[in-house]
Amino acid sequence: MRECIVVTGGGTGGHVYPVLAVLDELPPIRVVWIGSGSQLERRILQGRQLRYYGIPTGKLRRYFSLQNIIDLFKIAAGFLASALILLREKPRLVFSKGGYVSVPPVAAARLLGIPSITHESDLQPGLATRINTRFADRVLVSFPTSDRYFDERVRSKLIQTGNPIRKVLLSGDPQKGRAMFGCPANLPLLLVLGGSQGSAPINRLLLQALDSLRLTCFVVHQLGSAHFDESWVQSNYYPVAYFHEELPDVLAAADLVLCRAGANTLWELAALGKPSVLVPLPRESSRGDQIENAGFFAERGAAVVLQQEGLSPDDLSEVVLHLLGNADKLERMGRRASQLSRPDAASRIAQLILRANAAG
């Protein structure tokens, strides 16, 4: 192998954690990371043996905004910064996990004749991935039906690898997870996740439905640091700001998971064989990617989907309690979730990187 590989992507943990899963499958090699410079990225990557560069980033929007003009200059600056980094580090390959920060490095790699591979976690590719497909040599997708969203001219580049999952998530101890919160042995555990920042709508619905839920199950609720209030602890309800090293045990202990429908969360639940109730971000707050992701899992019997618009606390409580009271259905949903999983995704992607690196 030559000097190093460059990886790029960031802005959220959803872009960072899958890359780390892939890096764990690679033999010792020098890694350079081009990211957005955010504190979140730096915190997650702390302790990793890699060189980190933050570049100027501009958000990619599908709608008109005066901010687009300013961000065009940021994107141009990011492209120039990326080109200088690539010239300095001389990588054999660039691997992109997507997000707006990945576009300048992938475009710069094409200009400099450096091969690149880009990966998409969602069923429907985001704008960054759509742009990156014009420059990348290979486009890796997680869902088997994602090809319909790509132009025929780039479908020859597509490889379905699945989504890389951190191995540590597969090593959880359910008994340890239940004991962590004092969950009684005779109650099922409902785990509520709103992402690293929490989800205000899910938090609000859950808290309004809590009185009926606590009669039947034990609720562990990740609210997000901005929404957390430890004074809310009460019988059969345990709020948490954010899970860190304890997450594998918590996931292992969960009988049912209530969450958004971000791709990484869904693929982690699939790897663990966990049934879920999904409340995807509505189109008014997103490009609709979570709706597409959730639909895929629901159509295959791995999840139940509730649309946020018009969802009442009573509706939420009714669905959750019905599932928790039906052990056969939960087992069936968990089995079908497992069938969607690609546990070898990280190693497959690592092998593609190594082959491309050897051929470069």
C-alpha positions as CSV (number, residue, x, y, z in Angstrom):
1,M,0.0,0.0,0.0
2,R,1.1,3.6,-0.6
3,E,1.1,6.4,1.9
4,C,-2.5,6.5,3.1
5,I,-6.2,6.6,2.4
6,V,-8.4,9.6,2.9
7,V,-11.9,9.3,4.4
8,T,-14.4,12.1,4.4
9,G,-17.9,12.7,5.7
10,G,-19.3,14.3,8.7
11,G,-21.7,16.8,10.3
12,T,-23.5,14.1,12.3
13,G,-22.5,11.0,14.1
14,G,-24.5,9.1,11.5
15,H,-21.7,9.9,9.0
16,V,-18.8,9.2,11.4
17,Y,-19.7,5.9,13.2
18,P,-20.1,3.8,10.0
19,V,-16.7,4.9,8.8
20,L,-15.2,3.9,12.1
21,A,-16.7,0.4,11.7
22,V,-15.0,0.1,8.3
23,L,-11.7,1.4,9.6
24,D,-11.8,-1.3,12.2
25,E,-11.8,-3.9,9.4
26,L,-8.8,-2.5,7.7
27,P,-5.2,-3.6,8.4
28,P,-2.8,-1.0,9.8
29,I,-2.8,1.9,7.4
30,R,-2.3,5.6,7.7
31,V,-5.7,7.4,7.6
32,V,-6.4,11.0,7.0
33,W,-9.9,12.4,7.8
34,I,-11.4,15.4,6.0
35,G,-14.3,16.7,8.0
36,S,-16.4,19.8,8.8
37,G,-14.3,20.7,11.8
38,S,-17.3,20.3,14.2
39,Q,-16.8,19.6,17.8
40,L,-19.0,16.5,17.5
41,E,-16.6,14.9,14.9
42,R,-13.6,15.8,17.0
43,R,-15.1,14.3,20.1
44,I,-16.0,11.0,18.4
45,L,-12.6,10.7,16.7
46,Q,-10.7,11.5,19.8
47,G,-8.1,8.8,20.6
48,R,-8.2,7.5,17.0
49,Q,-4.8,7.2,15.3
50,L,-5.5,9.4,12.3
51,R,-4.8,12.9,11.0
52,Y,-7.8,15.2,11.0
53,Y,-8.4,18.2,8.8
54,G,-11.5,20.5,9.0
55,I,-12.4,22.3,5.8
56,P,-14.8,25.1,5.0
57,T,-18.3,23.7,4.3
58,G,-21.4,25.0,2.7
59,K,-24.8,23.4,3.0
60,L,-26.3,21.9,-0.1
61,R,-29.9,23.0,-0.5
62,R,-32.6,22.0,-3.0
63,Y,-34.5,25.3,-2.6
64,F,-33.8,28.9,-3.2
65,S,-32.0,30.8,-0.5
66,L,-29.7,33.8,-0.4
67,Q,-27.5,31.7,1.9
68,N,-26.8,29.5,-1.1
69,I,-24.7,32.3,-2.6
70,I,-22.5,32.6,0.5
71,D,-22.3,28.8,0.7
72,L,-21.0,28.6,-2.9
73,F,-17.9,30.5,-1.8
74,K,-17.6,28.1,1.2
75,I,-17.8,25.1,-1.1
76,A,-15.2,26.6,-3.4
77,A,-12.9,27.2,-0.5
78,G,-13.5,23.6,0.7
79,F,-12.6,22.3,-2.8
80,L,-9.3,24.3,-2.8
81,A,-8.5,23.1,0.8
82,S,-9.3,19.5,-0.1
83,A,-7.1,19.7,-3.2
84,L,-4.2,21.0,-1.1
85,I,-4.7,18.3,1.5
86,L,-4.7,15.5,-1.2
87,L,-1.6,16.9,-2.8
88,R,0.2,17.0,0.6
89,E,-0.9,13.6,1.8
90,K,-0.8,11.7,-1.5
91,P,-3.5,9.2,-0.7
92,R,-4.1,6.1,-2.8
93,L,-7.9,6.3,-2.4
94,V,-10.7,8.6,-1.0
95,F,-13.6,6.9,0.8
96,S,-16.7,9.1,1.3
97,K,-19.5,8.5,3.8
98,G,-21.6,11.4,2.4
99,G,-22.8,14.6,3.9
100,Y,-22.2,18.0,2.4
101,V,-18.6,18.1,3.6
102,S,-17.7,15.1,1.4
103,V,-18.4,16.8,-1.9
104,P,-15.3,19.0,-2.2
105,P,-12.9,16.2,-1.4
106,V,-14.5,13.7,-3.8
107,A,-14.5,16.3,-6.6
108,A,-10.9,17.3,-5.9
109,A,-9.9,13.6,-6.0
110,R,-11.4,13.3,-9.4
111,L,-9.5,16.3,-10.6
112,L,-6.3,14.9,-9.3
113,G,-6.8,11.4,-10.7
114,I,-7.3,9.8,-7.3
115,P,-9.9,6.9,-7.2
116,S,-12.8,7.4,-4.8
117,I,-15.7,5.3,-3.3
118,T,-18.8,6.8,-1.8
119,H,-21.3,5.1,0.5
120,E,-25.0,5.9,1.1
121,S,-26.9,4.7,4.1
122,D,-30.4,5.9,3.2
123,L,-32.8,4.2,0.8
124,Q,-33.1,7.4,-1.2
125,P,-29.7,9.0,-1.8
126,G,-29.1,12.5,-0.5
127,L,-28.0,15.4,-2.6
128,A,-24.4,15.0,-1.6
129,T,-24.3,11.4,-2.8
130,R,-26.1,12.4,-6.0
131,I,-23.3,14.9,-6.7
132,N,-20.6,12.5,-5.6
133,T,-21.8,9.8,-8.1
134,R,-20.6,12.1,-10.9
135,F,-17.0,11.8,-9.6
136,A,-16.8,8.5,-7.7
137,D,-15.6,5.3,-9.2
138,R,-17.9,3.1,-7.0
139,V,-21.2,4.0,-5.3
140,L,-22.0,1.7,-2.4
141,V,-25.6,1.4,-1.2
142,S,-27.3,-0.1,1.9
143,F,-30.7,-0.9,0.6
144,P,-31.3,-3.5,-2.2
145,T,-33.9,-1.2,-3.9
146,S,-31.9,2.0,-4.0
147,D,-30.9,1.5,-7.6
148,R,-34.2,3.0,-8.8
149,Y,-33.2,6.4,-7.4
150,F,-30.0,6.6,-9.6
151,D,-29.7,7.6,-13.2
152,E,-29.1,4.6,-15.5
153,R,-25.7,6.1,-16.4
154,V,-24.3,5.5,-12.9
155,R,-26.1,2.2,-12.1
156,S,-23.0,0.3,-13.3
157,K,-21.1,1.8,-10.4
158,L,-23.5,0.6,-7.8
159,I,-22.7,-2.2,-5.3
160,Q,-25.1,-3.2,-2.5
161,T,-23.0,-3.7,0.5
162,G,-25.3,-3.0,3.4
163,N,-24.6,-0.5,6.1
164,P,-21.5,-0.9,8.3
165,I,-22.3,-1.5,12.0
166,R,-20.0,-1.1,15.0
167,K,-19.1,-4.5,16.3
168,V,-19.4,-3.3,19.9
169,L,-23.2,-2.9,19.5
170,L,-23.4,-6.7,19.0
171,S,-21.8,-7.5,22.3
172,G,-24.4,-6.1,24.7
173,D,-25.6,-7.9,27.8
174,P,-29.4,-7.7,28.3
175,Q,-29.3,-8.5,32.0
176,K,-26.7,-5.8,32.6
177,G,-28.9,-3.4,30.6
178,R,-32.0,-4.1,32.7
179,A,-30.1,-3.9,35.9
180,M,-28.6,-0.5,34.9
181,F,-32.0,1.1,35.3
182,G,-33.6,-1.2,37.8
183,C,-36.0,-2.6,35.4
184,P,-38.2,-5.4,37.1
185,A,-37.9,-8.8,35.6
186,N,-41.6,-9.1,35.0
187,L,-41.9,-6.0,32.8
188,P,-41.0,-5.6,29.1
189,L,-38.5,-2.8,28.4
190,L,-39.5,0.0,25.9
191,L,-36.5,1.9,24.6
192,V,-37.2,5.4,23.2
193,L,-34.5,7.0,21.1
194,G,-34.6,10.4,19.5
195,G,-31.1,10.6,18.1
196,S,-28.1,12.3,19.5
197,Q,-29.9,15.6,19.7
198,G,-33.2,14.2,20.9
199,S,-36.5,14.6,19.2
200,A,-38.9,17.2,20.7
201,P,-42.1,15.7,19.0
202,I,-41.3,12.2,20.2
203,N,-40.4,13.4,23.6
204,R,-43.6,15.3,23.9
205,L,-45.8,12.4,22.7
206,L,-44.0,9.9,25.0
207,L,-44.3,12.0,28.1
208,Q,-48.0,12.6,27.4
209,A,-48.5,8.8,26.9
210,L,-46.3,7.9,29.9
211,D,-49.1,7.3,32.5
212,S,-50.6,4.5,30.5
213,L,-47.3,3.0,29.3
214,R,-45.8,2.8,32.9
215,L,-48.7,0.5,33.9
216,T,-47.5,-2.2,31.5
217,C,-43.8,-1.6,30.7
218,F,-40.6,0.0,31.9
219,V,-39.6,3.0,29.7
220,V,-36.0,4.0,29.1
221,H,-36.0,7.3,27.3
222,Q,-33.1,9.1,25.6
223,L,-34.3,12.6,25.4
224,G,-31.1,14.4,24.1
225,S,-29.0,16.7,26.2
226,A,-31.0,19.8,25.4
227,H,-34.3,18.2,26.7
228,F,-33.0,16.2,29.6
229,D,-34.4,16.8,33.2
230,E,-33.3,14.2,35.8
231,S,-36.2,15.3,38.0
232,W,-38.5,13.4,35.7
233,V,-37.4,10.0,37.0
234,Q,-40.4,8.1,38.3
235,S,-41.7,4.6,38.7
236,N,-41.1,2.5,35.6
237,Y,-39.6,5.5,33.7
238,Y,-35.9,6.4,33.4
239,P,-34.9,9.4,31.3
240,V,-31.3,9.7,30.0
241,A,-29.6,12.6,28.2
242,Y,-27.5,10.5,25.9
243,F,-26.1,6.9,25.8
244,H,-22.4,6.4,25.5
245,E,-20.5,3.1,26.3
246,E,-23.7,1.6,27.8
247,L,-25.6,1.6,24.6
248,P,-24.9,-2.0,23.6
249,D,-26.3,-3.3,26.9
250,V,-29.4,-1.0,26.6
251,L,-30.1,-2.1,23.1
252,A,-29.7,-5.8,24.1
253,A,-32.2,-5.3,26.9
254,A,-34.9,-3.6,24.8
255,D,-38.0,-5.7,23.9
256,L,-39.2,-2.9,21.6
257,V,-37.6,0.3,20.3
258,L,-39.5,3.5,19.6
259,C,-37.5,5.9,17.4
260,R,-37.0,8.0,14.3
261,A,-36.1,6.2,11.1
262,G,-32.5,7.4,10.4
263,A,-30.7,4.8,8.4
264,N,-27.9,4.0,10.8
265,T,-30.4,3.4,13.7
266,L,-32.5,1.1,11.5
267,W,-29.5,-1.0,10.4
268,E,-28.3,-1.2,13.9
269,L,-31.7,-2.5,15.0
270,A,-31.7,-5.0,12.1
271,A,-28.3,-6.3,13.1
272,L,-29.7,-6.9,16.7
273,G,-33.0,-8.3,15.5
274,K,-35.0,-5.6,17.3
275,P,-38.7,-4.9,16.5
276,S,-39.4,-1.2,16.3
277,V,-42.1,1.5,16.1
278,L,-40.9,4.2,13.8
279,V,-42.0,7.8,13.7
280,P,-40.0,9.2,10.7
281,L,-39.3,12.9,10.3
282,P,-42.1,14.4,8.2
283,R,-41.3,15.8,4.7
284,E,-41.8,19.4,6.0
285,S,-38.7,18.9,8.2
286,S,-36.6,16.7,5.8
287,R,-36.2,15.5,2.2
288,G,-38.4,12.5,3.1
289,D,-35.5,10.0,3.5
290,Q,-36.8,8.7,6.8
291,I,-40.2,8.0,5.4
292,E,-38.7,5.9,2.7
293,N,-36.4,4.1,5.1
294,A,-39.3,3.4,7.5
295,G,-41.5,2.1,4.6
296,F,-38.9,-0.4,3.5
297,F,-38.7,-1.9,7.0
298,A,-42.5,-1.8,7.6
299,E,-43.3,-3.5,4.2
300,R,-41.0,-6.4,5.2
301,G,-42.7,-6.8,8.6
302,A,-39.7,-5.6,10.7
303,A,-41.4,-2.4,12.0
304,V,-44.6,-0.5,12.5
305,V,-44.7,3.1,11.2
306,L,-46.6,5.9,12.7
307,Q,-46.7,9.3,10.9
308,Q,-46.0,12.2,13.1
309,E,-48.7,14.3,11.6
310,G,-51.9,13.8,13.6
311,L,-50.3,11.3,15.9
312,S,-51.8,11.4,19.4
313,P,-50.5,10.1,22.7
314,D,-53.4,7.7,22.9
315,D,-52.6,6.3,19.4
316,L,-48.9,5.9,20.3
317,S,-49.8,4.1,23.6
318,E,-52.2,1.8,21.9
319,V,-49.8,0.6,19.3
320,V,-46.9,0.2,21.7
321,L,-49.0,-1.7,24.3
322,H,-50.5,-3.9,21.6
323,L,-47.1,-5.0,20.4
324,L,-45.7,-5.5,23.9
325,G,-48.7,-7.7,24.7
326,N,-48.1,-9.9,21.6
327,A,-44.9,-11.9,22.1
328,D,-45.3,-13.9,18.9
329,K,-45.6,-10.7,16.8
330,L,-42.6,-9.1,18.5
331,E,-40.5,-12.3,17.8
332,R,-41.6,-12.3,14.2
333,M,-40.8,-8.7,13.7
334,G,-37.4,-9.2,15.3
335,R,-36.7,-12.2,13.0
336,R,-37.6,-10.2,9.9
337,A,-35.4,-7.3,11.0
338,S,-32.5,-9.8,11.3
339,Q,-33.2,-11.1,7.8
340,L,-32.6,-7.5,6.4
341,S,-29.3,-7.2,8.1
342,R,-25.9,-7.4,6.4
343,P,-23.6,-8.2,9.3
344,D,-20.6,-8.3,6.9
345,A,-21.1,-4.9,5.5
346,A,-18.1,-3.3,7.2
347,S,-15.8,-6.1,6.1
348,R,-17.1,-6.0,2.5
349,I,-16.5,-2.3,2.2
350,A,-13.1,-2.7,3.7
351,Q,-12.3,-5.4,1.1
352,L,-13.5,-3.1,-1.7
353,I,-11.2,-0.3,-0.4
354,L,-8.2,-2.7,-0.2
355,R,-8.8,-3.9,-3.8
356,A,-9.2,-0.4,-5.1
357,N,-6.1,0.6,-3.1
358,A,-4.1,-2.3,-4.6
359,A,-5.2,-1.5,-8.1
360,G,-4.4,2.2,-7.8
